[in-house]
Amino acid sequence: MVQIQKIMMLGEQLCLDFINAVGWHPNESMCVEYLTSYSVFIQWCQKTEIINTEQASFFLEESRKRSVEADEVIKRVIELRKSVFRILLAVIAKDTPNEQDIDLLNSEIARVLPFSKLQYTDNQFIWKRAKETKNLDWMLSIIVNDIIELLTSNKLERLKVCDDDNCGWIFLDMSKNKSRRWCSMQDCGNRAKARRHYYNKKISKNEETE
Ligand SMILES: [Zn+2]
């Protein structure tokens, strides 16, 4: 089985880690897809603890029997991620999101809504996901719910995209003074530091020769 290459958990929210399951997102020629198949998506869901080991084995086995259905689910997963990525970029740029992207998200909401139900227990309402399901897209309900939660929250004002033009990873800047610029200091932050160092050296060298 193909193993998932990379899991980035730096978005500070599950749905952002889902959106970031792709490398060099804004740059089409460099773009690296992490969710290359349904089975890889299931590995991602298991590692991010959306589903447990038992559920993962169930979905993997079912997907082998229902491969056409599984292929359709992974296509929907990628389309959903693309649409939500564009919506979030629009939010960050304070632009109006594309209506088609909102329509696609709404159609996914309609599809996965039946996987949850409203329950009244201990004097309160709870929005509960059905545990037992044979639907190969069941885990999408968790991701979609988390997207709705983010989009309707005031956390949006903390939403940022990494300062590296080619990175495209999106995160919530939870720092006190809202100063986070990079997806991670180990990654883009370090590269920017190295670049700054290189240019500074170059400038001071030029100054010396002048
Ligand atoms: Zn980055």
Boltz pocket constraint, residues with backbone or C-beta under 6 A from the ligand:
constraints:
  - pocket:
      binder: B
      contacts: [[A, 162], [A, 163], [A, 164], [A, 167], [A, 168], [A, 169], [A, 182], [A, 183], [A, 184], [A, 187], [A, 188], [A, 189]]
      max_distance: 6.0
